[in-house]
């Protein structure tokens, strides 16, 4: 059996993801870090503030707050966090983990929708 440093349940749209046998899907290591970052961003409400803000200066301040929030994760290499907002409502996070290399584009994607 494989050994993992981190393991957690996969959460999508606020619910546990189940496989075909109705068992929870497990994620490991880098995916756990990515999911934790995504949930921290959502819980902070900074992504919603970023989308709602129109002032370029205030948007830059919120992006800095987001970067600092993500930098608090001790599993990341300090100074490697970078955000990209290719379109309104979508934020990509790039960072390097200490043990598992780069967090890629698809690992942490926060999408804010009007729900």
C-alpha positions in Angstrom: 0.0 0.0 0.0 1.3 3.4 -0.9 2.4 5.8 1.8 1.2 9.4 1.6 2.1 12.4 3.8 -1.3 14.0 3.5 -4.7 12.4 2.6 -8.2 13.8 2.6 -11.6 13.4 1.1 -12.2 15.1 -2.2 -14.7 17.9 -1.9 -16.4 19.5 -4.9 -19.2 22.0 -4.8 -19.3 21.7 -1.0 -20.0 18.0 -1.0 -17.9 14.8 -0.7 -17.3 13.2 -4.0 -18.3 9.5 -4.2 -16.9 6.9 -6.6 -19.1 4.3 -8.5 -19.3 2.2 -5.4 -20.6 5.1 -3.3 -17.3 5.3 -1.4 -15.7 8.7 -0.7 -12.9 9.6 -3.2 -9.6 10.1 -1.5 -6.9 12.6 -2.6 -3.3 12.7 -1.5 -0.4 15.0 -1.0 -0.3 17.9 -3.6 -4.0 17.6 -4.2 -4.7 17.9 -0.5 -2.7 21.1 -0.3 -4.4 22.5 -3.4 -7.9 21.7 -1.9 -6.9 23.3 1.4 -5.8 26.5 -0.4 -9.0 26.6 -2.4 -11.1 26.3 0.7 -9.1 28.9 2.6 -9.7 31.3 -0.3 -13.4 30.6 -0.4 -13.8 30.9 3.4 -11.9 34.2 3.5 -14.4 35.8 1.1 -11.5 37.6 -0.6 -12.3 36.1 -4.0 -15.8 37.6 -3.8 -14.4 41.0 -2.8 -12.0 40.8 -5.8 -14.7 40.1 -8.2 -17.0 42.8 -6.8 -14.3 45.5 -6.7 -14.0 47.9 -9.6 -11.1 50.1 -8.4 -7.7 48.8 -9.9 -5.9 50.0 -6.7 -8.3 48.2 -4.4 -8.2 45.1 -6.6 -4.4 45.0 -6.3 -4.8 45.3 -2.5 -7.2 42.3 -2.4 -4.9 40.3 -4.6 -2.0 41.0 -2.2 -4.2 39.8 0.7 -5.0 36.7 -1.2 -1.3 36.0 -1.8 -0.5 36.6 1.9 -3.3 34.2 2.9 -2.0 31.5 0.6 1.6 32.2 1.8 0.5 31.2 5.3 0.4 27.6 4.3 3.6 26.1 5.7 3.6 23.4 3.0 4.5 26.0 0.4 7.9 27.5 -0.5 7.7 31.1 0.7 7.7 33.7 -2.2 6.5 31.3 -4.9 2.8 32.2 -4.8 1.4 33.8 -7.9 -2.2 34.6 -8.9 -3.7 34.8 -12.3 -7.1 36.0 -13.1 -7.7 35.2 -16.8 -11.3 36.2 -16.7 -13.6 37.7 -14.2 -14.7 35.1 -11.7 -11.8 32.7 -12.1 -8.6 32.8 -10.1 -5.7 30.5 -10.8 -3.1 30.0 -8.1 0.5 28.9 -8.8 2.9 28.0 -6.0 5.7 25.5 -5.3 5.2 23.0 -2.5 8.1 22.0 -0.3 7.6 18.3 -0.8 5.7 17.8 -4.0 6.8 20.4 -6.6 4.6 22.9 -8.4 0.9 23.4 -7.9 -0.3 23.5 -11.5 -3.0 25.5 -13.1 -5.7 22.9 -12.6 -4.8 22.1 -9.0 -6.2 25.3 -7.5 -9.0 27.0 -9.5 -11.4 29.1 -7.6 -14.5 30.0 -9.6 -17.0 32.4 -8.1 -20.6 32.1 -9.5 -23.7 34.0 -8.8 -25.5 31.4 -6.7 
